[in-house]
Amino acid sequence: MAADALIRPEGEPSRRDWIAVMSAMLGAFMAVLDIQITNSSLKDIQGALSATLEEGSWISTSYLVAEIIMIPLTAWLVQLLSARRLAVWVSVGFLISSLLCSFAWNLESMIVFRAMQGFTGGALIPLAFTLTLIKLPEHHRAKGMALFAITATFAPSIGPTLGGWLTESWGWEYIFYINVPPGLLMIAGLLYGLEKKPPHWELLKRTDYAGIVTLAMGLGCLQVFLEEGHRKDWLESSLIVELGVVALLSLILFVILQLSRPNPLINLGILRERNFGLTSIASLGMGLGLYGSIYLLPLYLAQIQHYNALQIGQVIMWMGIPQLFLIPFVPKLMKVIAPKWLCAAGFALFGLSSFASGALNPDFAGDQFHPIQIIRALGQPMIMVTVSLIATAYVQPQDAGSASSLFNILRNLGGAIGIALLATLLDSRSKVYFDYLREALVPTNPAVAERLATLTRQLGSEQAALGRLSEITHQQAMIMAYNDAFHFVGIALAISMVAVMLTRGLPQNMQTGAGGH
């Protein structure tokens, strides 16, 4: 962002400043919500558009690819157009593309409209983060980050619940219609809260176009590689191999370009700053934990417990709703507990909930998840409010745009990498466990013989009994694989906790709004 736009304000923020920040937060909330709210209704959308399961996956992939390409371009676009002009344009674009999604007539049109929605929504997330840094003085920063935490943790948590309810009650189109009222409110707030500034078209002459192209190609190909790799059996697919090679080469070239330019698109040098570098590691783990858990839990409930979308949403709600009430109290806690220790405690609670989720058995269903979800709900706000403050504590004003881009990219990549790893882990470990359990299914085993005899009496034939026994074995193997997956998430969160504990305390001029060292 332009240096003149990034001078941190002194004193108290005005009403217009708060309205601008809150409107941007509303936009970020909608952008994050639209990932999870759609995932819970994919089956209904696929059916309406006559798409197969594999084809339907592109409804989510197209959004995520466009979003991750747009996130790092936002800082440059703010310099070029001004924050007000960009915010209003992408908000209008997000609203229009949401309506177009509800009117999609086939799969191809839905993919195009979802990409438009992801591209415009991708700017809303870093805009909210950056406006918090430039509109609020440092002693109000914790309140701003608390608002940002709602977008980052509450939106994914409530998405499946809201999506399931809207789809079951009204139809899948309403998951897009619901964006209209808050979207209009957001546009009005941005128009009022952000001051008019002229565009800087002269920047087009010295823009790092090579950086834009290599970054877009690298992140776009990497996102598709991660999203589609498991479905296409990774290196068995020539497309996935090609995407991986292009992503790797593009990102290497991007890094070389950025490190060799005096005015880079993204200042990668801020990763050398201790707090930002360590919290970048934590951000990857946070993304893996946040999106990985939201991926695993609904999948387990649907696959093993045969829950529908609404029932799944009701379970996840136990993690989502408490956060809404807990987040406002985190800034108050930061006045008595240093942010780094509060953040570490949040990672510890989140990790504990993941390890507790890794004790599944065939009878472990919705009710048993409620206390685990509450523990997670206690931990996530502690992380999201504090980690952003810790990350940006020593970032210079002129690097706010780069910090926003990198922080949000890493969180999203953590989620994408995590889901790809977890999907592969579930598949591979379930096969290992199935083979292990099947070896024990021999007629000479008294327990097996007794179970087979019982099933034969119940089902009327030995063939049906053998089929049922195979189903039970497969279910047990899947449950064991889910346990491994939740443990993997817990380990990633533990690493993030250690990374946060190694950061420096906040500088003295931020102590009025947070705890000490």
PEGIHU-V673646 format. One record per residue. N is the residue number from 1. RES is the residue in one letter. OMEGA is omega in radians with two decimals (NA if undefined). D_FIRST is the distance of its C-alpha to the first C-alpha in Angstrom with 2 decimals. Layout:
((N | RES | OMEGA | D_FIRST) (N | RES | OMEGA | D_FIRST))
This chain:
((1 | M | 3.13 | 0.00) (2 | A | -3.06 | 3.77) (3 | A | -3.11 | 6.31) (4 | D | 3.13 | 8.49) (5 | A | -2.99 | 6.84) (6 | L | 3.11 | 6.89) (7 | I | -3.07 | 10.50) (8 | R | -3.07 | 12.66) (9 | P | 3.07 | 15.46) (10 | E | 3.09 | 19.02) (11 | G | -3.07 | 22.15) (12 | E | 3.08 | 22.57) (13 | P | -3.14 | 20.11) (14 | S | 3.08 | 21.51) (15 | R | 3.12 | 23.08) (16 | R | 3.11 | 20.40) (17 | D | -3.13 | 17.73) (18 | W | 3.12 | 20.01) (19 | I | 3.10 | 20.72) (20 | A | -3.12 | 17.10) (21 | V | -3.10 | 16.65) (22 | M | 3.08 | 20.07) (23 | S | 3.09 | 19.62) (24 | A | 3.10 | 16.56) (25 | M | 3.09 | 18.79) (26 | L | 3.10 | 21.57) (27 | G | 3.11 | 19.62) (28 | A | 3.10 | 18.75) (29 | F | -3.14 | 22.43) (30 | M | -3.12 | 23.67) (31 | A | 3.13 | 21.67) (32 | V | -3.14 | 23.08) (33 | L | -3.04 | 26.44) (34 | D | 3.02 | 26.88) (35 | I | -3.05 | 27.18) (36 | Q | -3.10 | 30.04) (37 | I | 3.12 | 31.70) (38 | T | -3.13 | 32.27) (39 | N | -3.11 | 33.55) (40 | S | -3.09 | 36.31) (41 | S | -3.06 | 37.53) (42 | L | -3.12 | 37.30) (43 | K | -3.14 | 41.09) (44 | D | 3.13 | 41.60) (45 | I | 3.11 | 38.98) (46 | Q | 3.13 | 40.51) (47 | G | -3.13 | 43.93) (48 | A | -3.09 | 42.98) (49 | L | 3.13 | 41.42) (50 | S | -3.13 | 44.24) (51 | A | 3.05 | 41.94) (52 | T | 3.14 | 43.01) (53 | L | -3.13 | 41.38) (54 | E | 3.11 | 39.67) (55 | E | -3.11 | 38.51) (56 | G | 3.13 | 37.26) (57 | S | -3.14 | 34.99) (58 | W | 3.06 | 32.71) (59 | I | 3.07 | 31.99) (60 | S | -3.08 | 29.91) (61 | T | -3.11 | 28.83) (62 | S | 3.11 | 27.37) (63 | Y | -3.06 | 25.15) (64 | L | 3.13 | 23.97) (65 | V | -3.14 | 23.35) (66 | A | -3.12 | 21.24) (67 | E | -3.06 | 19.31) (68 | I | 3.04 | 18.52) (69 | I | -3.07 | 17.42) (70 | M | -3.05 | 14.95) (71 | I | -3.11 | 13.39) (72 | P | 3.13 | 11.50) (73 | L | -3.02 | 10.56) (74 | T | -3.11 | 8.86) (75 | A | 3.12 | 5.22) (76 | W | -3.13 | 6.21) (77 | L | 3.07 | 8.25) (78 | V | 3.08 | 6.19) (79 | Q | -3.06 | 5.01) (80 | L | -2.96 | 8.69) (81 | L | -2.96 | 10.49) (82 | S | -3.10 | 9.06) (83 | A | -3.09 | 9.17) (84 | R | -3.09 | 12.91) (85 | R | -3.14 | 13.82) (86 | L | -3.10 | 12.35) (87 | A | -3.13 | 13.80) (88 | V | -3.13 | 17.08) (89 | W | -3.11 | 17.44) (90 | V | 3.09 | 17.07) (91 | S | 3.09 | 19.26) (92 | V | 3.12 | 21.88) (93 | G | 3.12 | 21.75) (94 | F | -3.14 | 22.26) (95 | L | -3.14 | 25.15) (96 | I | -3.12 | 26.78) (97 | S | 3.07 | 26.62) (98 | S | 3.11 | 28.11) (99 | L | 3.12 | 30.98) (100 | L | 3.09 | 31.48) (101 | C | -3.13 | 31.85) (102 | S | 3.14 | 34.67) (103 | F | -3.08 | 36.38) (104 | A | -3.07 | 36.12) (105 | W | 3.04 | 39.49) (106 | N | -3.08 | 39.36) (107 | L | -3.09 | 37.42) (108 | E | 3.14 | 35.63) (109 | S | 3.12 | 34.28) (110 | M | -3.14 | 33.20) (111 | I | 3.13 | 31.27) (112 | V | -3.11 | 29.45) (113 | F | 3.09 | 28.66) (114 | R | 3.08 | 27.56) (115 | A | 3.08 | 25.16) (116 | M | -3.14 | 23.72) (117 | Q | 3.12 | 23.56) (118 | G | -3.11 | 21.87) (119 | F | 3.12 | 19.22) (120 | T | 3.11 | 18.30) (121 | G | 3.13 | 18.87) (122 | G | 3.10 | 16.64) (123 | A | -3.07 | 13.54) (124 | L | -3.08 | 15.12) (125 | I | 3.11 | 15.27) (126 | P | 3.07 | 11.72) (127 | L | 3.13 | 10.85) (128 | A | -3.14 | 13.69) (129 | F | -3.08 | 12.74) (130 | T | 3.13 | 9.24) (131 | L | 3.05 | 10.94) (132 | T | -3.12 | 13.64) (133 | L | -3.00 | 11.71) (134 | I | -3.11 | 10.28) (135 | K | -3.07 | 13.38) (136 | L | 3.06 | 16.15) (137 | P | -2.97 | 17.57) (138 | E | -3.13 | 18.53) (139 | H | 3.03 | 22.11) (140 | H | -3.04 | 21.17) (141 | R | -3.12 | 18.80) (142 | A | 3.10 | 21.86) (143 | K | 3.11 | 22.63) (144 | G | 3.13 | 19.21) (145 | M | 3.04 | 19.57) (146 | A | 3.06 | 23.10) (147 | L | 3.13 | 21.92) (148 | F | 3.12 | 19.59) (149 | A | 3.11 | 22.70) (150 | I | 3.14 | 24.63) (151 | T | -3.01 | 22.44) (152 | A | -3.06 | 22.59) (153 | T | -3.11 | 26.29) (154 | F | -3.12 | 28.16) (155 | A | 3.10 | 27.01) (156 | P | -3.10 | 28.34) (157 | S | -3.07 | 31.39) (158 | I | -3.08 | 32.40) (159 | G | -3.14 | 31.60) (160 | P | 3.12 | 34.96) (161 | T | -3.12 | 36.91) (162 | L | 3.14 | 35.45) (163 | G | 3.12 | 35.61) (164 | G | -3.13 | 39.18) (165 | W | -3.13 | 40.32) (166 | L | -3.11 | 38.90) (167 | T | -3.12 | 40.32) (168 | E | -3.03 | 43.68) (169 | S | -2.98 | 44.05) (170 | W | -3.07 | 42.59) (171 | G | -3.03 | 41.54) (172 | W | -3.14 | 38.47) (173 | E | -3.06 | 37.09) (174 | Y | 3.05 | 36.36) (175 | I | 3.05 | 33.67) (176 | F | 3.10 | 31.62) (177 | Y | -3.04 | 33.13) (178 | I | 3.12 | 32.06) (179 | N | -2.99 | 28.39) (180 | V | -3.10 | 29.39) (181 | P | 3.12 | 30.08) (182 | P | 3.11 | 27.02) (183 | G | 3.10 | 24.89) (184 | L | 3.10 | 26.19) (185 | L | 3.13 | 25.67) (186 | M | -3.13 | 22.02) (187 | I | 3.12 | 21.43) (188 | A | -3.14 | 23.36) (189 | G | 3.13 | 21.45) (190 | L | 3.11 | 18.00) (191 | L | -3.13 | 19.52) (192 | Y | -2.96 | 20.97) (193 | G | -3.08 | 18.38) (194 | L | -3.10 | 15.15) (195 | E | 3.10 | 15.42) (196 | K | 3.06 | 15.62) (197 | K | -3.12 | 13.25) (198 | P | 3.05 | 14.00) (199 | P | 3.13 | 12.41) (200 | H | -3.08 | 11.44) (201 | W | -3.14 | 13.97) (202 | E | 3.11 | 14.41) (203 | L | 3.13 | 11.48) (204 | L | -3.10 | 14.04) (205 | K | -3.11 | 16.23) (206 | R | 3.11 | 14.26) (207 | T | 3.11 | 12.67) (208 | D | -3.09 | 13.91) (209 | Y | 3.10 | 16.30) (210 | A | 3.09 | 18.54) (211 | G | 3.12 | 15.94) (212 | I | -3.09 | 15.26) (213 | V | -3.11 | 19.06) (214 | T | 3.12 | 20.07) (215 | L | 3.13 | 17.71) (216 | A | 3.12 | 18.85) (217 | M | -3.10 | 22.42) (218 | G | -3.12 | 22.37) (219 | L | 3.13 | 21.04) (220 | G | 3.14 | 23.03) (221 | C | 3.12 | 26.21) (222 | L | -3.14 | 25.86) (223 | Q | 3.10 | 25.61) (224 | V | 3.10 | 28.68) (225 | F | -3.11 | 30.42) (226 | L | -3.10 | 30.10) (227 | E | -3.01 | 30.92) (228 | E | -3.05 | 33.88) (229 | G | -3.11 | 35.12) (230 | H | -3.12 | 37.50) (231 | R | -3.09 | 38.91) (232 | K | 3.07 | 39.73) (233 | D | 3.02 | 41.09) (234 | W | -2.98 | 38.32) (235 | L | 3.04 | 39.65) (236 | E | -3.13 | 42.63) (237 | S | 3.12 | 40.44) (238 | S | 3.12 | 39.58) (239 | L | -3.13 | 36.56) (240 | I | 3.10 | 35.09) (241 | V | -3.14 | 35.83) (242 | E | 3.11 | 34.16) (243 | L | 3.13 | 31.02) (244 | G | 3.14 | 30.94) (245 | V | 3.14 | 31.40) (246 | V | 3.13 | 28.71) (247 | A | -3.11 | 26.20) (248 | L | -3.11 | 27.17) (249 | L | -3.12 | 27.13) (250 | S | -3.11 | 23.83) (251 | L | 3.06 | 22.02) (252 | I | 3.13 | 23.83) (253 | L | 3.11 | 22.83) (254 | F | -3.14 | 19.14) (255 | V | 3.12 | 19.33) (256 | I | -3.14 | 21.25) (257 | L | -3.08 | 18.80) (258 | Q | -3.12 | 15.76) (259 | L | -3.08 | 17.95) (260 | S | -3.08 | 19.26) (261 | R | 3.13 | 16.23) (262 | P | 3.12 | 14.74) (263 | N | -3.06 | 11.22) (264 | P | 3.05 | 11.36) (265 | L | 3.06 | 9.78) (266 | I | -3.14 | 9.99) (267 | N | -3.13 | 11.08) (268 | L | 3.14 | 14.51) (269 | G | -3.13 | 15.67) (270 | I | 3.07 | 14.66) (271 | L | 3.11 | 17.58) (272 | R | 3.08 | 19.86) (273 | E | -2.96 | 19.14) (274 | R | -3.09 | 22.23) (275 | N | -3.10 | 21.07) (276 | F | 3.12 | 18.15) (277 | G | -3.13 | 20.48) (278 | L | 3.12 | 23.38) (279 | T | 3.02 | 21.64) (280 | S | 3.04 | 20.32) (281 | I | 3.12 | 24.06) (282 | A | 3.14 | 24.76) (283 | S | 3.05 | 22.16) (284 | L | 3.13 | 24.07) (285 | G | 3.11 | 27.29) (286 | M | 3.10 | 26.04) (287 | G | 3.11 | 25.14) (288 | L | -3.13 | 28.54) (289 | G | -3.08 | 30.32) (290 | L | -3.08 | 28.72) (291 | Y | 3.10 | 29.03) (292 | G | 3.12 | 32.04) (293 | S | 3.14 | 34.04) (294 | I | 3.04 | 33.32) (295 | Y | -3.02 | 34.47) (296 | L | -3.01 | 37.61) (297 | L | 3.10 | 39.02) (298 | P | 3.14 | 39.30) (299 | L | 3.11 | 40.61) (300 | Y | -3.11 | 43.23) (301 | L | 3.13 | 44.33) (302 | A | -3.01 | 44.67) (303 | Q | -3.05 | 46.28) (304 | I | -3.08 | 48.55) (305 | Q | 3.07 | 49.14) (306 | H | 3.07 | 48.88) (307 | Y | 3.00 | 46.69) (308 | N | -3.04 | 45.31) (309 | A | -3.11 | 41.73) (310 | L | 3.11 | 42.65) (311 | Q | 3.10 | 44.46) (312 | I | 3.13 | 41.56) (313 | G | -3.14 | 39.22) (314 | Q | 3.08 | 41.68) (315 | V | -3.10 | 41.56) (316 | I | 3.14 | 37.77) (317 | M | 3.13 | 37.70) (318 | W | 3.04 | 39.20) (319 | M | -3.06 | 35.97) (320 | G | -3.04 | 33.64) (321 | I | -3.14 | 35.26) (322 | P | -3.13 | 35.75) (323 | Q | -3.11 | 32.04) (324 | L | -3.13 | 31.32) (325 | F | -3.09 | 33.65) (326 | L | -3.04 | 32.71) (327 | I | -3.13 | 28.92) (328 | P | -3.11 | 29.19) (329 | F | -3.10 | 31.49) (330 | V | 3.08 | 29.22) (331 | P | 3.10 | 27.35) (332 | K | 3.10 | 30.88) (333 | L | -3.11 | 31.97) (334 | M | 3.10 | 29.08) (335 | K | -3.14 | 30.71) (336 | V | 3.12 | 33.78) (337 | I | 3.14 | 32.62) (338 | A | -3.08 | 29.92) (339 | P | -3.11 | 27.00) (340 | K | 3.14 | 27.64) (341 | W | 3.06 | 31.26) (342 | L | 3.11 | 30.56) (343 | C | 3.11 | 28.20) (344 | A | 3.09 | 30.93) (345 | A | 3.09 | 33.50) (346 | G | 3.08 | 31.50) (347 | F | 3.12 | 31.44) (348 | A | 3.13 | 35.15) (349 | L | 3.12 | 36.03) (350 | F | 3.11 | 34.08) (351 | G | 3.11 | 35.79) (352 | L | 3.13 | 39.13) (353 | S | 3.12 | 38.84) (354 | S | 3.10 | 38.22) (355 | F | 3.09 | 41.24) (356 | A | 3.09 | 43.28) (357 | S | 3.14 | 42.40) (358 | G | 3.08 | 43.84) (359 | A | -3.03 | 47.37) (360 | L | 2.98 | 48.06) (361 | N | -3.06 | 51.52) (362 | P | -3.11 | 52.98) (363 | D | -3.10 | 53.35) (364 | F | -3.05 | 49.83) (365 | A | -2.97 | 48.28) (366 | G | -3.06 | 46.37) (367 | D | -3.12 | 48.04) (368 | Q | -3.13 | 47.71) (369 | F | -3.04 | 43.92) (370 | H | 3.12 | 43.53) (371 | P | 3.11 | 43.67) (372 | I | 3.13 | 41.42) (373 | Q | 3.12 | 38.82) (374 | I | 3.08 | 39.04) (375 | I | 3.11 | 38.48) (376 | R | 3.13 | 35.35) (377 | A | 3.07 | 34.26) (378 | L | -3.05 | 34.67) (379 | G | -3.02 | 32.58) (380 | Q | 3.11 | 29.52) (381 | P | 3.10 | 28.18) (382 | M | 3.14 | 28.67) (383 | I | -2.94 | 26.44) (384 | M | -3.13 | 23.59) (385 | V | -3.02 | 23.19) (386 | T | -3.01 | 23.49) (387 | V | 3.11 | 21.90) (388 | S | 3.10 | 18.34) (389 | L | 3.14 | 19.06) (390 | I | -3.10 | 20.66) (391 | A | -3.00 | 17.89) (392 | T | -3.05 | 15.14) (393 | A | -3.08 | 17.71) (394 | Y | 3.10 | 17.01) (395 | V | -3.14 | 13.34) (396 | Q | -3.11 | 11.66) (397 | P | -3.09 | 9.08) (398 | Q | 3.14 | 6.63) (399 | D | -3.10 | 7.52) (400 | A | 3.13 | 7.24) (401 | G | 3.10 | 5.41) (402 | S | 3.13 | 8.10) (403 | A | 3.12 | 10.58) (404 | S | -3.12 | 10.44) (405 | S | -3.09 | 10.97) (406 | L | -3.09 | 13.65) (407 | F | -3.10 | 15.34) (408 | N | 3.07 | 15.88) (409 | I | -3.09 | 16.88) (410 | L | 3.09 | 19.34) (411 | R | 3.12 | 20.84) (412 | N | 3.12 | 21.42) (413 | L | 3.07 | 22.81) (414 | G | 3.09 | 24.99) (415 | G | -3.12 | 26.42) (416 | A | 3.11 | 27.04) (417 | I | -3.13 | 28.61) (418 | G | -3.13 | 30.55) (419 | I | 3.11 | 32.03) (420 | A | 3.13 | 33.00) (421 | L | -3.11 | 34.69) (422 | L | 3.11 | 36.37) (423 | A | 3.11 | 37.73) (424 | T | 3.12 | 39.16) (425 | L | 3.11 | 40.49) (426 | L | -3.10 | 42.26) (427 | D | -3.06 | 43.87) (428 | S | -3.11 | 45.04) (429 | R | 3.10 | 46.21) (430 | S | 3.09 | 48.06) (431 | K | 3.11 | 50.00) (432 | V | -3.12 | 50.86) (433 | Y | 3.12 | 52.03) (434 | F | 3.11 | 53.96) (435 | D | 3.14 | 55.84) (436 | Y | -3.12 | 56.56) (437 | L | -3.11 | 57.88) (438 | R | 3.13 | 59.85) (439 | E | -3.14 | 61.75) (440 | A | -3.10 | 63.11) (441 | L | 3.12 | 64.36) (442 | V | -3.09 | 67.87) (443 | P | -3.12 | 71.06) (444 | T | 3.10 | 72.62) (445 | N | -3.07 | 70.05) (446 | P | -3.12 | 71.89) (447 | A | 3.12 | 68.75) (448 | V | -3.13 | 67.69) (449 | A | 3.14 | 71.25) (450 | E | 3.14 | 71.44) (451 | R | -3.14 | 68.09) (452 | L | 3.12 | 69.11) (453 | A | 3.12 | 72.46) (454 | T | 3.14 | 70.85) (455 | L | 3.12 | 68.42) (456 | T | 3.11 | 71.32) (457 | R | -3.10 | 73.32) (458 | Q | -3.02 | 70.39) (459 | L | 3.03 | 69.34) (460 | G | 3.11 | 72.80) (461 | S | -3.14 | 72.35) (462 | E | 3.14 | 71.38) (463 | Q | 3.10 | 69.04) (464 | A | 3.12 | 67.04) (465 | A | 3.11 | 67.06) (466 | L | 3.11 | 65.69) (467 | G | 3.13 | 62.91) (468 | R | 3.12 | 62.01) (469 | L | 3.09 | 62.14) (470 | S | 3.10 | 59.71) (471 | E | 3.14 | 57.30) (472 | I | 3.13 | 57.57) (473 | T | 3.13 | 56.95) (474 | H | 3.11 | 53.86) (475 | Q | 3.12 | 52.55) (476 | Q | 3.12 | 53.21) (477 | A | 3.13 | 51.41) (478 | M | 3.13 | 48.34) (479 | I | 3.11 | 48.38) (480 | M | 3.10 | 48.58) (481 | A | 3.08 | 45.63) (482 | Y | 3.09 | 43.57) (483 | N | 3.10 | 44.53) (484 | D | -3.10 | 43.20) (485 | A | 3.11 | 39.92) (486 | F | 3.07 | 39.40) (487 | H | 3.11 | 40.32) (488 | F | 3.09 | 37.70) (489 | V | 3.13 | 35.01) (490 | G | 3.12 | 36.46) (491 | I | 3.12 | 36.29) (492 | A | 3.13 | 32.59) (493 | L | 3.09 | 31.92) (494 | A | 3.09 | 34.12) (495 | I | 3.10 | 32.11) (496 | S | 3.12 | 28.91) (497 | M | 3.13 | 30.83) (498 | V | 3.13 | 31.78) (499 | A | 3.14 | 28.23) (500 | V | -3.13 | 27.12) (501 | M | -3.13 | 30.21) (502 | L | -3.12 | 29.23) (503 | T | 3.05 | 25.96) (504 | R | 3.04 | 25.91) (505 | G | -3.13 | 26.31) (506 | L | 3.08 | 23.69) (507 | P | -3.02 | 23.26) (508 | Q | -3.08 | 25.60) (509 | N | 3.07 | 23.17) (510 | M | -3.05 | 22.52) (511 | Q | -3.14 | 26.24) (512 | T | -3.13 | 26.85) (513 | G | -3.11 | 25.21) (514 | A | 3.13 | 26.43) (515 | G | -3.10 | 29.24) (516 | G | -3.09 | 29.87) (517 | H | NA | 30.02))
